[in-house]
């Protein structure tokens, strides 16, 4: 049945008062620090490589968009002038 969770009825909690589900700021910071310890941080070489690749990709995309913009501008000016 869709209203049951692990054999118990999901409607049993109606008579109980609402429980505060917020965490304290200190608990939040501890949990964030624990999650950051699990992260696999890149080495300096990897970071430099990834940054260089990203910058080259962005520059290529800027060149493509600029070329298309210039070509469309010239085409529109030639049509309407």
C-alpha positions as CSV (number, residue, x, y, z in Angstrom):
1,X,0.0,0.0,0.0
2,X,1.3,3.4,-0.9
3,X,0.7,5.0,2.5
4,X,2.9,2.5,4.3
5,X,6.6,2.8,5.0
6,X,8.4,-0.3,6.2
7,X,5.2,-1.9,7.4
8,X,4.0,1.1,9.4
9,X,1.2,3.4,8.4
10,X,2.4,6.8,7.2
11,X,-0.6,8.4,8.9
12,X,0.4,7.5,12.4
13,X,2.2,10.8,13.1
14,X,-1.0,13.0,12.8
15,X,-1.5,13.2,16.6
16,X,2.1,14.2,17.4
17,X,3.3,17.8,17.5
18,X,5.4,19.0,14.6
19,X,9.1,18.4,15.3
20,X,11.6,21.1,14.4
21,X,13.7,19.7,11.6
22,X,16.2,22.5,11.4
23,X,19.8,22.0,12.3
24,X,21.9,24.4,14.4
25,X,24.5,26.5,12.6
26,X,27.3,24.7,14.4
27,X,26.0,21.3,13.3
28,X,25.7,22.6,9.7
29,X,29.3,23.8,9.7
30,X,30.5,20.5,11.1
31,X,28.7,18.6,8.4
32,X,30.1,20.9,5.7
33,X,33.6,20.3,7.0
34,X,33.1,16.6,7.1
35,X,31.9,16.6,3.5
36,X,34.8,18.7,2.4
37,X,37.2,16.2,3.9
38,X,35.7,13.6,1.5
39,X,36.5,15.7,-1.6
40,X,39.4,14.6,-3.8
41,X,41.1,17.8,-4.5
42,X,43.1,18.2,-7.7
43,X,46.9,18.5,-7.6
44,X,48.5,21.7,-8.7
45,X,49.5,20.2,-12.1
46,X,45.9,19.1,-12.7
47,X,44.5,22.4,-11.6
48,X,46.8,24.3,-14.0
49,X,45.9,21.9,-16.8
50,X,42.2,22.2,-16.3
51,X,42.4,26.0,-16.0
52,X,44.4,26.2,-19.3
53,X,42.0,23.9,-21.1
54,X,39.0,26.0,-19.9
55,X,40.6,29.3,-20.9
56,X,41.5,27.9,-24.4
57,X,38.0,26.6,-24.9
58,X,36.5,30.0,-23.9
59,X,38.8,31.8,-26.2
60,X,37.9,29.5,-29.1
61,X,34.2,30.0,-28.4
62,X,34.7,33.8,-28.3
63,X,36.4,33.7,-31.6
64,X,33.6,31.6,-33.2
65,X,30.9,33.9,-31.9
66,X,32.8,37.0,-32.9
67,X,33.3,35.7,-36.4
68,X,29.6,34.8,-36.7
69,X,28.6,38.2,-35.4
70,X,30.9,39.9,-37.8
71,X,29.7,37.8,-40.8
72,X,26.0,38.4,-40.0
73,X,26.7,42.1,-39.5
74,X,28.3,42.4,-42.9
75,X,25.5,40.4,-44.5
76,X,22.8,42.5,-43.0
77,X,24.6,45.8,-43.9
78,X,25.0,44.6,-47.5
79,X,21.3,43.8,-47.7
80,X,20.0,47.1,-46.2
81,X,22.5,49.6,-47.6
